Amino acid sequence: MEDPRKPAPSWQTPSANQSTEAEIPQVIHLLTQSPPSTQRKTLETYFTPSASFTHPFCRTGSFEGSRWLIWCIYRWYKIMSPKIEISVDSVAYDAKNLILYVSIHQLFRIWLVPFFSAHVSLVTVLHLVPRKHTSPTTYLIESQNDLYQVNEFVKFPSQLGILSVFVYAWQLLATLLCVIGTGLFWPVSWVEQNMVGGNEQRSLVDVVKG
């Protein structure tokens, strides 16, 4: 039986439909739940040497050798939370633009902080590039961008979810302000609809006359 922690020797073309979707969960588990040597081998197998990583709390930029910084980030991630529970909910592949969208949820614990845990959800966006001189075509990850809603990433530094409560309250207040704003500034919408929008060919006089 093949060791699930062993990276695959190559990544077949994602245009084959299910190939990439099947491999991505394994890649994510290898990066987040493996020892440092396996993390490094996985990065060397699936990421370009100049790959970039973007997260609400850190970023690497893209330059020759930036992949090493990504390895350091994943190592520190594993040091902070040695037993990470992570699941891939779905994978969507945009074949035209070579982009993978991966929906993930995880339970993050910091071993130095007793009773701390953060249940967070995110969408990881992976940009791919074709490897040169490979047949069939194989692809590497050129950039990783971890996208969190504000109420999700504040769970990391917030004990008991206190910051999340403030974020939810602010979001509800912002929605209320949107409702108030549309009531106060309804003439702007009327002008847009009747002069700029569907009736843009009619003059103001014609619009008023109906």
KEVOVEX-817579 format. One record per residue (C-alpha): x, z, y. Coordinates in steps of 0.05 Angstrom, whole numbers, plus 5000, padded with zeros to 4 digits. Last residue first. Example, Ala and Ser with C-alpha at 12.3 -4.5 7.8 and 13.67 -1.06 7.14 Angstrom:
2
527351434979;524651564910;
This chain:
210
413146336184;412746326260;418646816262;422646386214;421145756255;423346096319;429746346287;431545636265;430845406193;436445116150;438945806130;432245996100;434646246031;440546616060;443446606130;437046586169;431446916128;435347326078;441247506122;436847646182;432348096141;438248456109;441048616178;434148836202;433949346145;439549756177;436450446176;432950376109;438850046074;443350596101;438851156076;438850866006;446450766008;447351476034;443451735974;448051345927;454151645963;451152345953;450252215879;457551975874;459952585913;456253065867;459052705805;466152755835;465253495851;462853635779;468753245752;473553675792;470954295757;471654005687;473354665655;480654585678;482053975719;488653595718;486553105662;479153115676;480352785743;481652135704;474452085679;470452245742;474551725779;472851185728;479051005688;482650345681;489150305641;493049675659;497849395608;502148795624;505848225590;503448365519;506447855471;503347255436;504646835375;503646085368;504045825297;509445625305;513945985354;518745665405;517046115464;512346705456;505746615489;503647095545;498347645542;495048085594;492348735567;486649105603;485349815578;478350085590;477750835594;474051445566;476152165571;474852815532;479853295562;482253925527;485254575551;484155195507;491455415516;495755015565;502754885536;499854465479;496453975527;490253675494;487452975503;481152765465;480652015470;475851445484;477750705486;474750045507;479749475501;479448855544;484448315523;486647765570;489447075553;485646725610;481846225568;481746655505;478347245539;478447745482;473848345476;475748965436;471049555423;470750295411;478150435398;478951165380;483951695401;485252405378;492052615404;496053125365;502853195400;499653235470;504953355524;510553085480;506352485459;504952285532;512252405547;514251915492;508951415515;511651435586;518951375562;517050765521;513750455581;520150575621;524050205567;519349605575;521849555647;528149225620;527848595662;522848745716;515448895722;512749515757;512950185721;506550545740;504151275739;498251735751;492351255755;495750815702;499550155705;504649905655;509049295663;512448855612;519348585628;522148615557;515548315532;511048765491;508648705418;514648795372;519349155420;513749625441;512049765368;519349895351;519850395409;513550765388;515950775316;522551085337;519051585382;514451865327;507351585322;500451765348;499951425416;503850765409;502250655336;494950815347;494550305403;497949775361;493249905303;487149845347;489949185374;491048855306;483848715286;481748445354;487948015355;486547675288;479047625295;478846995337;484346535313;485546425386;489247085383;495346715356;498947125304;502747745322;509147815283;512748305237;506948805237;508949495260;509650035206;505250635219;499750365173;504750385115;502849815068;500050005000;
